[in-house]
Amino acid sequence: MERFAFPQWTNKLPTLLATAAALGLGYVAVVGVYGTSPGTINVGYSPDQPVPFSHQLHAGTLKMDCRYCHNTVDKGAHAAVPPTSTCVNCHSATNPDGTITTATVHPKSEKLLAVRESQATGEPIEWTRVHDLPDFVYFNHSAHVNRGVSCVTCHGRVDKMEQVHQDKELSMKWCLDCHRNPDPHLRPLEHITDLEWQPEEDPEVLGSRLREQFGINPSTSCSTCHR
C-alpha cells in the first residue's frame, strides 16, 4: 500500500493558522480596550473642555432649551456640538455687520477667550466628546427624541451639572433593557427637553399609552445598533 502524502501547500497551514489567530486576538484586544475605555462606558467620566461651559447655568438657571445648542438632535442621528456662531449669538461684542452690540453677555471674560479666538480665526473649538460610543454602535438621536425619550433618560440631569459628566453606563445591556420595556422612559413630546418634568400618573400607564400612540415597537435585533 502506498503511503498518502499531503500536498506541499499544507506545510504553510500552521503558519497561516498562527497568523490568523494572532490577528484575531489583536482585533479582540483593540475592540476590548476601546470598548471599555473610561470615555466609553465609565459613569462619572467628565473631561475638561477648552471653554468651561456650565450646563447648570445655561440649561438650569437660564432654562435654555437643549435644542438651541444641539440643534440637530431632533432631526438627525447626531446631536450637533454647537458651532462658535451659536456661542457668539450671546457672547460677541459685535453684531454681524461689525457694529458694537449693547446686549452682549460677558464679552471680555477670560473664560470665553477660546470662543473669541475661534470667531476671529474661523477655526472650530475643539470640544472633547463626553458620551463617546464605539464606532461599531449606531445610535439615532432623532428616532428617540421624536418618540418620547427625553434627554434626561440617557444624559441625566445636565441642568444640574456645572461640568457635564457621563451619568449612565450606556452599555448594551442598559440599552436592551430600555428597548424591552420602554414604557417608564416615555413622556409627551412637549416635555422632551424639560428635564425637571415628572408625570402626574403612573409612568408605566402613561408610557403604555404613549407607546401605542407613537406606534413604538423597539427592536432588539443585533442589526438595529450594529450595522
ABEGO torsion letter per residue (X at the ends): XBBBBBBAAAAAAAAAAAAAAAAAAAAAAAAAAAAABAAAABBGBBBBBABBBBAAAAAAAAGBBAAAABAAAAABABBBBBBAAAAAAAABABBAAGBBBAABBGAABAAAAAAAAAAAAGBBBBBBBABBBBAABBBBAAAAAAAGBBAAAAAEBAAABABBBBABAGBAAAAAAAAABAAAABBBAAAAABAABBBABBAAAAAAAAAAAAGBBBBABAAAABX
